[in-house]
Amino acid sequence: MDVLQIGPDNWAEKYEIPDDVVWHFNDFSAKKYQKEKNISKFAVVIITGENNLQDQD
């Protein structure tokens, strides 16, 4: 499973990630990265840290 985490700290450096999870951190442009890595979509996107998202977002 491909997971994209968006936030200030890479959780893969803090927590043990299961072997069947491919962890991607927001240190790149997601669209460009997806194209380079041939990933059609992420199964999960995790947003960490302070954000300005509203409930409708």
N, CA, C, O and CB atoms as a CASP TS submission, in Angstrom:
PFRMAT TS
TARGET T0000
AUTHOR 0000-0000-0000
METHOD Language model
MODEL 1
PARENT N/A
ATOM      1  N   MET     1       0.852  -1.163   0.000  1.00  0.00           N
ATOM      2  CA  MET     1       0.000   0.000   0.000  1.00  0.00           C
ATOM      3  C   MET     1       0.901   1.229   0.000  1.00  0.00           C
ATOM      4  O   MET     1       1.836   1.313   0.796  1.00  0.00           O
ATOM      5  CB  MET     1      -0.971  -0.004   1.221  1.00  0.00           C
ATOM      6  N   ASP     2       0.627   2.181  -0.884  1.00  0.00           N
ATOM      7  CA  ASP     2       1.360   3.444  -0.907  1.00  0.00           C
ATOM      8  C   ASP     2       0.637   4.460  -0.027  1.00  0.00           C
ATOM      9  O   ASP     2      -0.567   4.672  -0.177  1.00  0.00           O
ATOM     10  CB  ASP     2       1.507   3.977  -2.361  1.00  0.00           C
ATOM     11  N   VAL     3       1.369   5.084   0.886  1.00  0.00           N
ATOM     12  CA  VAL     3       0.814   6.077   1.796  1.00  0.00           C
ATOM     13  C   VAL     3       1.592   7.374   1.634  1.00  0.00           C
ATOM     14  O   VAL     3       2.823   7.371   1.637  1.00  0.00           O
ATOM     15  CB  VAL     3       0.860   5.579   3.271  1.00  0.00           C
ATOM     16  N   LEU     4       0.874   8.481   1.491  1.00  0.00           N
ATOM     17  CA  LEU     4       1.493   9.804   1.431  1.00  0.00           C
ATOM     18  C   LEU     4       1.185  10.531   2.726  1.00  0.00           C
ATOM     19  O   LEU     4       0.019  10.706   3.080  1.00  0.00           O
ATOM     20  CB  LEU     4       0.989  10.619   0.197  1.00  0.00           C
ATOM     21  N   GLN     5       2.224  10.956   3.435  1.00  0.00           N
ATOM     22  CA  GLN     5       2.068  11.754   4.648  1.00  0.00           C
ATOM     23  C   GLN     5       2.492  13.178   4.329  1.00  0.00           C
ATOM     24  O   GLN     5       3.576  13.409   3.794  1.00  0.00           O
ATOM     25  CB  GLN     5       2.905  11.165   5.837  1.00  0.00           C
ATOM     26  N   ILE     6       1.629  14.129   4.661  1.00  0.00           N
ATOM     27  CA  ILE     6       1.925  15.545   4.440  1.00  0.00           C
ATOM     28  C   ILE     6       2.024  16.209   5.806  1.00  0.00           C
ATOM     29  O   ILE     6       1.059  16.188   6.571  1.00  0.00           O
ATOM     30  CB  ILE     6       0.827  16.238   3.542  1.00  0.00           C
ATOM     31  N   GLY     7       3.165  16.795   6.124  1.00  0.00           N
ATOM     32  CA  GLY     7       3.339  17.444   7.416  1.00  0.00           C
ATOM     33  C   GLY     7       4.785  17.783   7.677  1.00  0.00           C
ATOM     34  O   GLY     7       5.648  17.501   6.847  1.00  0.00           O
ATOM     35  N   PRO     8       5.062  18.381   8.812  1.00  0.00           N
ATOM     36  CA  PRO     8       6.410  18.868   9.101  1.00  0.00           C
ATOM     37  C   PRO     8       7.403  17.784   9.507  1.00  0.00           C
ATOM     38  O   PRO     8       8.608  17.970   9.334  1.00  0.00           O
ATOM     39  CB  PRO     8       6.342  19.881  10.179  1.00  0.00           C
ATOM     40  N   ASP     9       6.929  16.651  10.044  1.00  0.00           N
ATOM     41  CA  ASP     9       7.810  15.597  10.526  1.00  0.00           C
ATOM     42  C   ASP     9       7.490  14.287   9.844  1.00  0.00           C
ATOM     43  O   ASP     9       6.324  13.903   9.748  1.00  0.00           O
ATOM     44  CB  ASP     9       7.697  15.446  12.039  1.00  0.00           C
ATOM     45  N   ASN    10       8.516  13.593   9.366  1.00  0.00           N
ATOM     46  CA  ASN    10       8.340  12.309   8.707  1.00  0.00           C
ATOM     47  C   ASN    10       8.097  11.226   9.758  1.00  0.00           C
ATOM     48  O   ASN    10       9.002  10.877  10.517  1.00  0.00           O
ATOM     49  CB  ASN    10       9.574  11.964   7.835  1.00  0.00           C
ATOM     50  N   TRP    11       6.887  10.704   9.798  1.00  0.00           N
ATOM     51  CA  TRP    11       6.545   9.686  10.793  1.00  0.00           C
ATOM     52  C   TRP    11       7.369   8.418  10.618  1.00  0.00           C
ATOM     53  O   TRP    11       7.571   7.683  11.585  1.00  0.00           O
ATOM     54  CB  TRP    11       5.066   9.352  10.710  1.00  0.00           C
ATOM     55  N   ALA    12       7.847   8.145   9.414  1.00  0.00           N
ATOM     56  CA  ALA    12       8.652   6.939   9.186  1.00  0.00           C
ATOM     57  C   ALA    12       9.970   7.001   9.947  1.00  0.00           C
ATOM     58  O   ALA    12      10.599   5.970  10.185  1.00  0.00           O
ATOM     59  CB  ALA    12       8.923   6.752   7.690  1.00  0.00           C
ATOM     60  N   GLU    13      10.389   8.199  10.327  1.00  0.00           N
ATOM     61  CA  GLU    13      11.602   8.353  11.126  1.00  0.00           C
ATOM     62  C   GLU    13      11.301   8.246  12.619  1.00  0.00           C
ATOM     63  O   GLU    13      12.224   8.108  13.423  1.00  0.00           O
ATOM     64  CB  GLU    13      12.270   9.694  10.820  1.00  0.00           C
ATOM     65  N   LYS    14      10.025   8.308  13.002  1.00  0.00           N
ATOM     66  CA  LYS    14       9.631   8.279  14.410  1.00  0.00           C
ATOM     67  C   LYS    14       8.952   6.977  14.816  1.00  0.00           C
ATOM     68  O   LYS    14       9.042   6.549  15.967  1.00  0.00           O
ATOM     69  CB  LYS    14       8.712   9.430  14.701  1.00  0.00           C
ATOM     70  N   TYR    15       8.267   6.348  13.851  1.00  0.00           N
ATOM     71  CA  TYR    15       7.457   5.167  14.153  1.00  0.00           C
ATOM     72  C   TYR    15       7.848   4.010  13.243  1.00  0.00           C
ATOM     73  O   TYR    15       8.401   4.215  12.162  1.00  0.00           O
ATOM     74  CB  TYR    15       5.956   5.483  14.001  1.00  0.00           C
ATOM     75  N   GLU    16       7.560   2.813  13.686  1.00  0.00           N
ATOM     76  CA  GLU    16       7.815   1.631  12.870  1.00  0.00           C
ATOM     77  C   GLU    16       6.669   1.478  11.867  1.00  0.00           C
ATOM     78  O   GLU    16       5.506   1.366  12.252  1.00  0.00           O
ATOM     79  CB  GLU    16       7.961   0.349  13.759  1.00  0.00           C
ATOM     80  N   ILE    17       7.010   1.476  10.596  1.00  0.00           N
ATOM     81  CA  ILE    17       6.026   1.347   9.522  1.00  0.00           C
ATOM     82  C   ILE    17       6.024  -0.115   9.062  1.00  0.00           C
ATOM     83  O   ILE    17       7.090  -0.679   8.818  1.00  0.00           O
ATOM     84  CB  ILE    17       6.350   2.327   8.323  1.00  0.00           C
ATOM     85  N   PRO    18       4.851  -0.736   8.941  1.00  0.00           N
ATOM     86  CA  PRO    18       4.793  -2.136   8.497  1.00  0.00           C
ATOM     87  C   PRO    18       5.472  -2.318   7.137  1.00  0.00           C
ATOM     88  O   PRO    18       5.483  -1.406   6.310  1.00  0.00           O
ATOM     89  CB  PRO    18       3.331  -2.612   8.419  1.00  0.00           C
ATOM     90  N   ASP    19       6.030  -3.493   6.923  1.00  0.00           N
ATOM     91  CA  ASP    19       6.769  -3.788   5.693  1.00  0.00           C
ATOM     92  C   ASP    19       5.919  -3.679   4.438  1.00  0.00           C
ATOM     93  O   ASP    19       6.446  -3.382   3.365  1.00  0.00           O
ATOM     94  CB  ASP    19       7.353  -5.163   5.773  1.00  0.00           C
ATOM     95  N   ASP    20       4.603  -3.915   4.548  1.00  0.00           N
ATOM     96  CA  ASP    20       3.754  -3.863   3.363  1.00  0.00           C
ATOM     97  C   ASP    20       3.258  -2.448   3.049  1.00  0.00           C
ATOM     98  O   ASP    20       2.435  -2.263   2.153  1.00  0.00           O
ATOM     99  CB  ASP    20       2.572  -4.786   3.544  1.00  0.00           C
ATOM    100  N   VAL    21       3.758  -1.453   3.787  1.00  0.00           N
ATOM    101  CA  VAL    21       3.402  -0.051   3.538  1.00  0.00           C
ATOM    102  C   VAL    21       4.605   0.659   2.938  1.00  0.00           C
ATOM    103  O   VAL    21       5.697   0.637   3.506  1.00  0.00           O
ATOM    104  CB  VAL    21       2.936   0.660   4.852  1.00  0.00           C
ATOM    105  N   VAL    22       4.397   1.291   1.782  1.00  0.00           N
ATOM    106  CA  VAL    22       5.436   2.108   1.147  1.00  0.00           C
ATOM    107  C   VAL    22       5.149   3.547   1.550  1.00  0.00           C
ATOM    108  O   VAL    22       4.170   4.146   1.104  1.00  0.00           O
ATOM    109  CB  VAL    22       5.457   1.932  -0.438  1.00  0.00           C
ATOM    110  N   TRP    23       6.012   4.094   2.396  1.00  0.00           N
ATOM    111  CA  TRP    23       5.788   5.403   3.005  1.00  0.00           C
ATOM    112  C   TRP    23       6.394   6.497   2.138  1.00  0.00           C
ATOM    113  O   TRP    23       7.567   6.427   1.773  1.00  0.00           O
ATOM    114  CB  TRP    23       6.382   5.454   4.424  1.00  0.00           C
ATOM    115  N   HIS    24       5.599   7.502   1.812  1.00  0.00           N
ATOM    116  CA  HIS    24       6.052   8.669   1.054  1.00  0.00           C
ATOM    117  C   HIS    24       5.812   9.897   1.922  1.00  0.00           C
ATOM    118  O   HIS    24       4.746  10.049   2.518  1.00  0.00           O
ATOM    119  CB  HIS    24       5.306   8.791  -0.334  1.00  0.00           C
ATOM    120  N   PHE    25       6.793  10.754   1.987  1.00  0.00           N
ATOM    121  CA  PHE    25       6.725  11.959   2.816  1.00  0.00           C
ATOM    122  C   PHE    25       6.639  13.177   1.909  1.00  0.00           C
ATOM    123  O   PHE    25       7.013  13.090   0.739  1.00  0.00           O
ATOM    124  CB  PHE    25       7.959  12.061   3.766  1.00  0.00           C
ATOM    125  N   ASN    26       6.166  14.294   2.404  1.00  0.00           N
ATOM    126  CA  ASN    26       5.895  15.472   1.583  1.00  0.00           C
ATOM    127  C   ASN    26       7.131  16.273   1.192  1.00  0.00           C
ATOM    128  O   ASN    26       7.035  17.483   0.984  1.00  0.00           O
ATOM    129  CB  ASN    26       4.957  16.361   2.302  1.00  0.00           C
ATOM    130  N   ASP    27       8.255  15.645   1.092  1.00  0.00           N
ATOM    131  CA  ASP    27       9.478  16.332   0.708  1.00  0.00           C
ATOM    132  C   ASP    27       9.634  16.372  -0.813  1.00  0.00           C
ATOM    133  O   ASP    27      10.751  16.324  -1.328  1.00  0.00           O
ATOM    134  CB  ASP    27      10.688  15.651   1.346  1.00  0.00           C
ATOM    135  N   PHE    28       8.506  16.462  -1.530  1.00  0.00           N
ATOM    136  CA  PHE    28       8.503  16.450  -2.988  1.00  0.00           C
ATOM    137  C   PHE    28       7.174  16.973  -3.495  1.00  0.00           C
ATOM    138  O   PHE    28       6.223  17.124  -2.728  1.00  0.00           O
ATOM    139  CB  PHE    28       8.772  15.032  -3.532  1.00  0.00           C
ATOM    140  N   SER    29       7.110  17.244  -4.768  1.00  0.00           N
ATOM    141  CA  SER    29       5.839  17.552  -5.413  1.00  0.00           C
ATOM    142  C   SER    29       5.132  16.223  -5.671  1.00  0.00           C
ATOM    143  O   SER    29       5.633  15.403  -6.441  1.00  0.00           O
ATOM    144  CB  SER    29       6.045  18.370  -6.751  1.00  0.00           C
ATOM    145  N   ALA    30       3.994  15.998  -5.050  1.00  0.00           N
ATOM    146  CA  ALA    30       3.317  14.701  -5.135  1.00  0.00           C
ATOM    147  C   ALA    30       3.020  14.298  -6.571  1.00  0.00           C
ATOM    148  O   ALA    30       3.252  13.146  -6.937  1.00  0.00           O
ATOM    149  CB  ALA    30       2.027  14.734  -4.340  1.00  0.00           C
ATOM    150  N   LYS    31       2.516  15.208  -7.397  1.00  0.00           N
ATOM    151  CA  LYS    31       2.187  14.858  -8.784  1.00  0.00           C
ATOM    152  C   LYS    31       3.437  14.443  -9.551  1.00  0.00           C
ATOM    153  O   LYS    31       3.428  13.440 -10.264  1.00  0.00           O
ATOM    154  CB  LYS    31       1.502  16.041  -9.493  1.00  0.00           C
ATOM    155  N   LYS    32       4.506  15.210  -9.406  1.00  0.00           N
ATOM    156  CA  LYS    32       5.765  14.889 -10.090  1.00  0.00           C
ATOM    157  C   LYS    32       6.298  13.551  -9.590  1.00  0.00           C
ATOM    158  O   LYS    32       6.736  12.719 -10.384  1.00  0.00           O
ATOM    159  CB  LYS    32       6.819  16.009  -9.866  1.00  0.00           C
ATOM    160  N   TYR    33       6.262  13.344  -8.293  1.00  0.00           N
ATOM    161  CA  TYR    33       6.756  12.106  -7.688  1.00  0.00           C
ATOM    162  C   TYR    33       5.955  10.903  -8.176  1.00  0.00           C
ATOM    163  O   TYR    33       6.523   9.869  -8.528  1.00  0.00           O
ATOM    164  CB  TYR    33       6.694  12.194  -6.155  1.00  0.00           C
ATOM    165  N   GLN    34       4.614  11.050  -8.195  1.00  0.00           N
ATOM    166  CA  GLN    34       3.763   9.962  -8.663  1.00  0.00           C
ATOM    167  C   GLN    34       4.114   9.583 -10.096  1.00  0.00           C
ATOM    168  O   GLN    34       4.182   8.401 -10.432  1.00  0.00           O
ATOM    169  CB  GLN    34       2.284  10.356  -8.565  1.00  0.00           C
ATOM    170  N   LYS    35       4.335  10.579 -10.931  1.00  0.00           N
ATOM    171  CA  LYS    35       4.672  10.317 -12.328  1.00  0.00           C
ATOM    172  C   LYS    35       6.023   9.601 -12.418  1.00  0.00           C
ATOM    173  O   LYS    35       6.160   8.629 -13.161  1.00  0.00           O
ATOM    174  CB  LYS    35       4.703  11.638 -13.139  1.00  0.00           C
ATOM    175  N   GLU    36       7.018  10.077 -11.667  1.00  0.00           N
ATOM    176  CA  GLU    36       8.349   9.468 -11.688  1.00  0.00           C
ATOM    177  C   GLU    36       8.326   8.032 -11.183  1.00  0.00           C
ATOM    178  O   GLU    36       9.034   7.179 -11.717  1.00  0.00           O
ATOM    179  CB  GLU    36       9.313  10.289 -10.853  1.00  0.00           C
ATOM    180  N   LYS    37       7.522   7.756 -10.158  1.00  0.00           N
ATOM    181  CA  LYS    37       7.476   6.432  -9.534  1.00  0.00           C
ATOM    182  C   LYS    37       6.378   5.542 -10.103  1.00  0.00           C
ATOM    183  O   LYS    37       6.199   4.405  -9.667  1.00  0.00           O
ATOM    184  CB  LYS    37       7.281   6.576  -8.049  1.00  0.00           C
ATOM    185  N   ASN    38       5.635   6.077 -11.095  1.00  0.00           N
ATOM    186  CA  ASN    38       4.552   5.338 -11.735  1.00  0.00           C
ATOM    187  C   ASN    38       3.497   4.889 -10.719  1.00  0.00           C
ATOM    188  O   ASN    38       3.078   3.732 -10.725  1.00  0.00           O
ATOM    189  CB  ASN    38       5.113   4.126 -12.476  1.00  0.00           C
ATOM    190  N   ILE    39       3.075   5.799  -9.858  1.00  0.00           N
ATOM    191  CA  ILE    39       2.032   5.548  -8.860  1.00  0.00           C
ATOM    192  C   ILE    39       0.770   6.254  -9.351  1.00  0.00           C
ATOM    193  O   ILE    39       0.764   7.476  -9.504  1.00  0.00           O
ATOM    194  CB  ILE    39       2.461   6.056  -7.414  1.00  0.00           C
ATOM    195  N   SER    40      -0.296   5.496  -9.597  1.00  0.00           N
ATOM    196  CA  SER    40      -1.516   6.107 -10.134  1.00  0.00           C
ATOM    197  C   SER    40      -2.296   6.855  -9.057  1.00  0.00           C
ATOM    198  O   SER    40      -2.892   7.897  -9.332  1.00  0.00           O
ATOM    199  CB  SER    40      -2.405   5.039 -10.767  1.00  0.00           C
ATOM    200  N   LYS    41      -2.296   6.331  -7.836  1.00  0.00           N
ATOM    201  CA  LYS    41      -2.985   7.021  -6.744  1.00  0.00           C
ATOM    202  C   LYS    41      -2.451   6.506  -5.418  1.00  0.00           C
ATOM    203  O   LYS    41      -1.890   5.413  -5.348  1.00  0.00           O
ATOM    204  CB  LYS    41      -4.525   6.819  -6.833  1.00  0.00           C
ATOM    205  N   PHE    42      -2.628   7.292  -4.375  1.00  0.00           N
ATOM    206  CA  PHE    42      -2.252   6.875  -3.028  1.00  0.00           C
ATOM    207  C   PHE    42      -3.479   6.305  -2.344  1.00  0.00           C
ATOM    208  O   PHE    42      -4.573   6.852  -2.478  1.00  0.00           O
ATOM    209  CB  PHE    42      -1.656   8.059  -2.209  1.00  0.00           C
ATOM    210  N   ALA    43      -3.311   5.218  -1.616  1.00  0.00           N
ATOM    211  CA  ALA    43      -4.414   4.620  -0.874  1.00  0.00           C
ATOM    212  C   ALA    43      -4.759   5.462   0.352  1.00  0.00           C
ATOM    213  O   ALA    43      -5.914   5.504   0.777  1.00  0.00           O
ATOM    214  CB  ALA    43      -4.062   3.186  -0.455  1.00  0.00           C
ATOM    215  N   VAL    44      -3.746   6.136   0.922  1.00  0.00           N
ATOM    216  CA  VAL    44      -3.936   6.930   2.131  1.00  0.00           C
ATOM    217  C   VAL    44      -3.110   8.196   2.018  1.00  0.00           C
ATOM    218  O   VAL    44      -1.975   8.154   1.543  1.00  0.00           O
ATOM    219  CB  VAL    44      -3.545   6.127   3.401  1.00  0.00           C
ATOM    220  N   VAL    45      -3.671   9.334   2.451  1.00  0.00           N
ATOM    221  CA  VAL    45      -2.936  10.585   2.585  1.00  0.00           C
ATOM    222  C   VAL    45      -3.100  11.027   4.029  1.00  0.00           C
ATOM    223  O   VAL    45      -4.225  11.180   4.503  1.00  0.00           O
ATOM    224  CB  VAL    45      -3.449  11.688   1.571  1.00  0.00           C
ATOM    225  N   ILE    46      -1.989  11.237   4.740  1.00  0.00           N
ATOM    226  CA  ILE    46      -2.019  11.654   6.140  1.00  0.00           C
ATOM    227  C   ILE    46      -1.476  13.072   6.218  1.00  0.00           C
ATOM    228  O   ILE    46      -0.375  13.345   5.739  1.00  0.00           O
ATOM    229  CB  ILE    46      -1.191  10.679   7.050  1.00  0.00           C
ATOM    230  N   ILE    47      -2.236  13.969   6.815  1.00  0.00           N
ATOM    231  CA  ILE    47      -1.810  15.353   6.988  1.00  0.00           C
ATOM    232  C   ILE    47      -1.522  15.554   8.471  1.00  0.00           C
ATOM    233  O   ILE    47      -2.404  15.377   9.311  1.00  0.00           O
ATOM    234  CB  ILE    47      -2.898  16.370   6.467  1.00  0.00           C
ATOM    235  N   THR    48      -0.280  15.926   8.787  1.00  0.00           N
ATOM    236  CA  THR    48       0.105  16.109  10.190  1.00  0.00           C
ATOM    237  C   THR    48       0.502  17.551  10.435  1.00  0.00           C
ATOM    238  O   THR    48       0.753  18.297   9.488  1.00  0.00           O
ATOM    239  CB  THR    48       1.263  15.163  10.574  1.00  0.00           C
ATOM    240  N   GLY    49       0.561  17.942  11.669  1.00  0.00           N
ATOM    241  CA  GLY    49       0.952  19.300  12.019  1.00  0.00           C
ATOM    242  C   GLY    49      -0.193  20.273  11.833  1.00  0.00           C
ATOM    243  O   GLY    49      -1.305  19.888  11.475  1.00  0.00           O
ATOM    244  N   GLU    50       0.091  21.522  12.078  1.00  0.00           N
ATOM    245  CA  GLU    50      -0.914  22.577  11.954  1.00  0.00           C
ATOM    246  C   GLU    50      -1.327  22.739  10.497  1.00  0.00           C
ATOM    247  O   GLU    50      -0.485  22.703   9.599  1.00  0.00           O
ATOM    248  CB  GLU    50      -0.377  23.913  12.512  1.00  0.00           C
ATOM    249  N   ASN    51      -2.608  22.915  10.267  1.00  0.00           N
ATOM    250  CA  ASN    51      -3.106  23.161   8.915  1.00  0.00           C
ATOM    251  C   ASN    51      -4.308  24.088   8.983  1.00  0.00           C
ATOM    252  O   ASN    51      -4.839  24.350  10.063  1.00  0.00           O
ATOM    253  CB  ASN    51      -3.479  21.833   8.206  1.00  0.00           C
ATOM    254  N   ASN    52      -4.727  24.576   7.847  1.00  0.00           N
ATOM    255  CA  ASN    52      -5.865  25.502   7.772  1.00  0.00           C
ATOM    256  C   ASN    52      -7.054  24.868   7.071  1.00  0.00           C
ATOM    257  O   ASN    52      -7.903  25.580   6.535  1.00  0.00           O
ATOM    258  CB  ASN    52      -5.463  26.783   7.046  1.00  0.00           C
ATOM    259  N   LEU    53      -7.131  23.541   7.067  1.00  0.00           N
ATOM    260  CA  LEU    53      -8.233  22.861   6.399  1.00  0.00           C
ATOM    261  C   LEU    53      -9.533  23.063   7.183  1.00  0.00           C
ATOM    262  O   LEU    53      -9.539  23.083   8.414  1.00  0.00           O
ATOM    263  CB  LEU    53      -7.925  21.356   6.241  1.00  0.00           C
ATOM    264  N   GLN    54     -10.607  23.208   6.455  1.00  0.00           N
ATOM    265  CA  GLN    54     -11.932  23.291   7.049  1.00  0.00           C
ATOM    266  C   GLN    54     -12.605  21.924   6.912  1.00  0.00           C
ATOM    267  O   GLN    54     -12.106  21.075   6.173  1.00  0.00           O
ATOM    268  CB  GLN    54     -12.788  24.416   6.372  1.00  0.00           C
ATOM    269  N   ASP    55     -13.714  21.692   7.597  1.00  0.00           N
ATOM    270  CA  ASP    55     -14.398  20.407   7.536  1.00  0.00           C
ATOM    271  C   ASP    55     -14.737  20.018   6.103  1.00  0.00           C
ATOM    272  O   ASP    55     -14.639  18.843   5.751  1.00  0.00           O
ATOM    273  CB  ASP    55     -15.663  20.447   8.375  1.00  0.00           C
ATOM    274  N   GLN    56     -15.132  20.973   5.272  1.00  0.00           N
ATOM    275  CA  GLN    56     -15.516  20.664   3.891  1.00  0.00           C
ATOM    276  C   GLN    56     -14.312  20.302   3.027  1.00  0.00           C
ATOM    277  O   GLN    56     -14.490  19.716   1.960  1.00  0.00           O
ATOM    278  CB  GLN    56     -16.250  21.847   3.276  1.00  0.00           C
ATOM    279  N   ASP    57     -13.083  20.634   3.456  1.00  0.00           N
ATOM    280  CA  ASP    57     -11.885  20.306   2.687  1.00  0.00           C
ATOM    281  C   ASP    57     -11.580  18.843   2.826  1.00  0.00           C
ATOM    282  O   ASP    57     -10.604  18.359   2.253  1.00  0.00           O
ATOM    283  CB  ASP    57     -10.688  21.144   3.139  1.00  0.00           C
TER
END
